[in-house]
Amino acid sequence: MKKVRIGIAGYGNLGRGVELAIKQNDDMELVGVFTRRAPETVKLMTEGVTVYNIDSAKDMQDKIDIMIICGGSATDLPKQTPELAEYFNVIDSFDTHAKIPEHFQNVDKVCKENNHIALISAGWDPGMFSLNRLYAESILSNGKTYTFWGKGVSQGHSDAIRRVDGVKKGIQYTCPVEAAMDAVRSGSQPELTTREKHKRVCYVVAEEGADKEKITDTIKNMKNYFDEYDTTVNFISEEGFDAEHNKMPHGGFVMRSGKTGDGENTHQMIEYSLKLESNPEFTASVLIAYARALSRMRSEGSIGCKTVFDIAPAYLSKLSGEELRATML
Amino acid sequence: MKKVRIGIAGYGNLGRGVELAIKQNDDMELVGVFTRRAPETVKLMTEGVTVYNIDSAKDMQDKIDIMIICGGSATDLPKQTPELAEYFNVIDSFDTHAKIPEHFQNVDKVCKENNHIALISAGWDPGMFSLNRLYAESILSNGKTYTFWGKGVSQGHSDAIRRVDGVKKGIQYTCPVEAAMDAVRSGSQPELTTREKHKRVCYVVAEEGADKEKITDTIKNMKNYFDEYDTTVNFISEEGFDAEHNKMPHGGFVMRSGKTGDGENTHQMIEYSLKLESNPEFTASVLIAYARALSRMRSEGSIGCKTVFDIAPAYLSKLSGEELRATML
């Protein structure tokens, strides 16, 4: 068996997750990690793999089948993915939904000029949640789709809390409102406001002597982040914070409530959910499965930019078509 | 927009479901229904569509893009699908899991000889449940997959009840055991016996003067059907039966509990569930979405037998790639 040779560009939480996911898949091999930091300051978890400066990546073209780009969506990926697509088949987890069409075009152009294949916006949302929206809406054409997120840590909202005066440490959990999910499951197809779908729960360690009432007030009224939600602010000790809030759980629900039959009165409910103890490790596992798919599709001659919508599910599995039909269908 | 011209072979519950699903999709058109019964005895729900004898189907080759075959898996489909694949692109919902490889080969051969495309074993299990097993196992390579069915009517078990002496009417619901599902969700990856996963709940209308204790005993000890399960038999009035048990609900759950990360200690849970008021209407909706996919793939030159594993999700949707990326990713 020829292994898929993987490069990792960017070694934060997601990059480390990809490194760990490669260890779980014996048809994958980590060839190198590429970073903007000084390579000697980066310590990997895999024996015998070298850390390189990102600028030297292009010298490794012949040694890497798929480069998995683990930068951030705000500024890294819009630049890195098209740049690296000149030299490699690439995968990213670009998650700025509104800018996906533009990102797709940029990457597609470079891929086609250089005979490479790319997958953008893989992960769980965009990614597995998108797939479930697509399948459910294609099957139940008369219906309504709902996406709920959580319980999970929002980095953006946690960062916003930490910028408030008097906050030493802070974390924010987005939580779906159970009553709203139950209303959807009932088949009533409710119209739900932002406030009705999710609530925000914050845990804060205050600086000594800080005005807790003022902190609470500032957080709850923060425009674009908290003002449209029911927000709870809990003050806890630093020990408690460090012990209980050091993980990155996330997850959520995609639901479609549809009607079929004579008079369209028959209720049909599709629900997909994820409960993840580690958001980056799960995203990394999705990226690795799609690296397998992309490597096969490229070997069949496919080029250009793809999304999860364009990839036949069988490509994700190590099993052959025969094995899949015999064991999983 | 050129509509996809659909033929329906077999007009039972599933065939009627397909007819109703076509009405919900304006890119689909019902061209004819083909039956083994005397055509004049079959009344459709769609104006202006003709019922034909199944033997005359082959004369309609040029008028039908996809023939959806709605026969039973035991004896109809193993014969009908390869036969009709000589003349048409075909879809079926063949659900005898153990015989799928053989059925696939038979259909694939005929398709390739006649330049047709086929999809076998579409629906929800096999079908959407299979897809979810495949995606989940490809992503979480270290884990355990569980499928639970119900609450739903099992036709085979209901038929078995009705063959018991003294039973006037009977229906059987397969129900997942909540405690078992919760154990799976906890991440403990339990080994579950048949009895621990599902229970069987029967509703029976007894003939006048029948020995109810004997009926209960006979049902509970029926080999292959009930003896390995905890079974409850409820006797109810005929009025109650006719009012409450005249639907064909079904559904179930596909769960994968996986571990990722350093030391593989991070629990990741994927869950997909269906709650269907009508099993045949939902299956029909899946078939229609895949009819759209198949028609596109055939127009791109694809031939041979496929399963849901081989079909890129984008083919199922009426939306273009651009529209999907802008709205659903």
Chai-1 contact restraints between the chains, C-beta under 6 A:
chainA,res_idxA,chainB,res_idxB,connection_type,confidence,min_distance_angstrom,max_distance_angstrom,comment,restraint_id
A,L20,B,G261,contact,1.0,0.0,6.0,A-B,restraint_1
A,Q24,B,S141,contact,1.0,0.0,6.0,A-B,restraint_2
A,Q24,B,N142,contact,1.0,0.0,6.0,A-B,restraint_3
A,N25,B,S141,contact,1.0,0.0,6.0,A-B,restraint_4
A,I100,B,R325,contact,1.0,0.0,6.0,A-B,restraint_5
A,I100,B,L329,contact,1.0,0.0,6.0,A-B,restraint_6
A,P101,B,R325,contact,1.0,0.0,6.0,A-B,restraint_7
A,P101,B,A326,contact,1.0,0.0,6.0,A-B,restraint_8
A,F104,B,R325,contact,1.0,0.0,6.0,A-B,restraint_9
A,S121,B,L329,contact,1.0,0.0,6.0,A-B,restraint_10
A,P126,B,L329,contact,1.0,0.0,6.0,A-B,restraint_11
A,S130,B,M328,contact,1.0,0.0,6.0,A-B,restraint_12
A,S130,B,L329,contact,1.0,0.0,6.0,A-B,restraint_13
A,L131,B,P313,contact,1.0,0.0,6.0,A-B,restraint_14
A,R133,B,M328,contact,1.0,0.0,6.0,A-B,restraint_15
A,L134,B,P313,contact,1.0,0.0,6.0,A-B,restraint_16
A,L134,B,S317,contact,1.0,0.0,6.0,A-B,restraint_17
A,L134,B,M328,contact,1.0,0.0,6.0,A-B,restraint_18
A,S138,B,A289,contact,1.0,0.0,6.0,A-B,restraint_19
A,S138,B,L316,contact,1.0,0.0,6.0,A-B,restraint_20
A,S138,B,S317,contact,1.0,0.0,6.0,A-B,restraint_21
A,I139,B,S285,contact,1.0,0.0,6.0,A-B,restraint_22
A,I139,B,V286,contact,1.0,0.0,6.0,A-B,restraint_23
A,I139,B,A289,contact,1.0,0.0,6.0,A-B,restraint_24
A,S141,B,Q24,contact,1.0,0.0,6.0,A-B,restraint_25
A,S141,B,N25,contact,1.0,0.0,6.0,A-B,restraint_26
A,N142,B,Q24,contact,1.0,0.0,6.0,A-B,restraint_27
A,T260,B,E281,contact,1.0,0.0,6.0,A-B,restraint_28
A,T260,B,S285,contact,1.0,0.0,6.0,A-B,restraint_29
A,G261,B,L20,contact,1.0,0.0,6.0,A-B,restraint_30
A,G261,B,S278,contact,1.0,0.0,6.0,A-B,restraint_31
A,G261,B,E281,contact,1.0,0.0,6.0,A-B,restraint_32
A,T266,B,E277,contact,1.0,0.0,6.0,A-B,restraint_33
A,T266,B,S278,contact,1.0,0.0,6.0,A-B,restraint_34
A,T266,B,E281,contact,1.0,0.0,6.0,A-B,restraint_35
A,H267,B,E277,contact,1.0,0.0,6.0,A-B,restraint_36
A,Q268,B,L276,contact,1.0,0.0,6.0,A-B,restraint_37
A,Q268,B,F282,contact,1.0,0.0,6.0,A-B,restraint_38
A,M269,B,K275,contact,1.0,0.0,6.0,A-B,restraint_39
A,I270,B,L274,contact,1.0,0.0,6.0,A-B,restraint_40
A,E271,B,S273,contact,1.0,0.0,6.0,A-B,restraint_41
A,Y272,B,Y272,contact,1.0,0.0,6.0,A-B,restraint_42
A,S273,B,E271,contact,1.0,0.0,6.0,A-B,restraint_43
A,L274,B,I270,contact,1.0,0.0,6.0,A-B,restraint_44
A,K275,B,M269,contact,1.0,0.0,6.0,A-B,restraint_45
A,L276,B,Q268,contact,1.0,0.0,6.0,A-B,restraint_46
A,E277,B,T266,contact,1.0,0.0,6.0,A-B,restraint_47
A,E277,B,H267,contact,1.0,0.0,6.0,A-B,restraint_48
A,S278,B,G261,contact,1.0,0.0,6.0,A-B,restraint_49
A,S278,B,T266,contact,1.0,0.0,6.0,A-B,restraint_50
A,E281,B,T260,contact,1.0,0.0,6.0,A-B,restraint_51
A,E281,B,G261,contact,1.0,0.0,6.0,A-B,restraint_52
A,E281,B,T266,contact,1.0,0.0,6.0,A-B,restraint_53
A,F282,B,Q268,contact,1.0,0.0,6.0,A-B,restraint_54
A,S285,B,I139,contact,1.0,0.0,6.0,A-B,restraint_55
A,S285,B,T260,contact,1.0,0.0,6.0,A-B,restraint_56
A,V286,B,I139,contact,1.0,0.0,6.0,A-B,restraint_57
A,A289,B,S138,contact,1.0,0.0,6.0,A-B,restraint_58
A,A289,B,I139,contact,1.0,0.0,6.0,A-B,restraint_59
A,T307,B,L329,contact,1.0,0.0,6.0,A-B,restraint_60
A,F309,B,P313,contact,1.0,0.0,6.0,A-B,restraint_61
A,F309,B,A314,contact,1.0,0.0,6.0,A-B,restraint_62
A,F309,B,L324,contact,1.0,0.0,6.0,A-B,restraint_63
A,D310,B,A312,contact,1.0,0.0,6.0,A-B,restraint_64
A,D310,B,A314,contact,1.0,0.0,6.0,A-B,restraint_65
A,I311,B,A312,contact,1.0,0.0,6.0,A-B,restraint_66
A,A312,B,D310,contact,1.0,0.0,6.0,A-B,restraint_67
A,A312,B,I311,contact,1.0,0.0,6.0,A-B,restraint_68
A,A312,B,A312,contact,1.0,0.0,6.0,A-B,restraint_69
A,P313,B,L131,contact,1.0,0.0,6.0,A-B,restraint_70
A,P313,B,L134,contact,1.0,0.0,6.0,A-B,restraint_71
A,P313,B,F309,contact,1.0,0.0,6.0,A-B,restraint_72
A,A314,B,F309,contact,1.0,0.0,6.0,A-B,restraint_73
A,A314,B,D310,contact,1.0,0.0,6.0,A-B,restraint_74
A,L316,B,S138,contact,1.0,0.0,6.0,A-B,restraint_75
A,S317,B,L134,contact,1.0,0.0,6.0,A-B,restraint_76
A,S317,B,S138,contact,1.0,0.0,6.0,A-B,restraint_77
A,L324,B,F309,contact,1.0,0.0,6.0,A-B,restraint_78
A,R325,B,I100,contact,1.0,0.0,6.0,A-B,restraint_79
A,R325,B,P101,contact,1.0,0.0,6.0,A-B,restraint_80
A,R325,B,F104,contact,1.0,0.0,6.0,A-B,restraint_81
A,A326,B,P101,contact,1.0,0.0,6.0,A-B,restraint_82
A,M328,B,S130,contact,1.0,0.0,6.0,A-B,restraint_83
A,M328,B,R133,contact,1.0,0.0,6.0,A-B,restraint_84
A,M328,B,L134,contact,1.0,0.0,6.0,A-B,restraint_85
A,L329,B,I100,contact,1.0,0.0,6.0,A-B,restraint_86
A,L329,B,S121,contact,1.0,0.0,6.0,A-B,restraint_87
A,L329,B,P126,contact,1.0,0.0,6.0,A-B,restraint_88
A,L329,B,S130,contact,1.0,0.0,6.0,A-B,restraint_89
A,L329,B,T307,contact,1.0,0.0,6.0,A-B,restraint_90
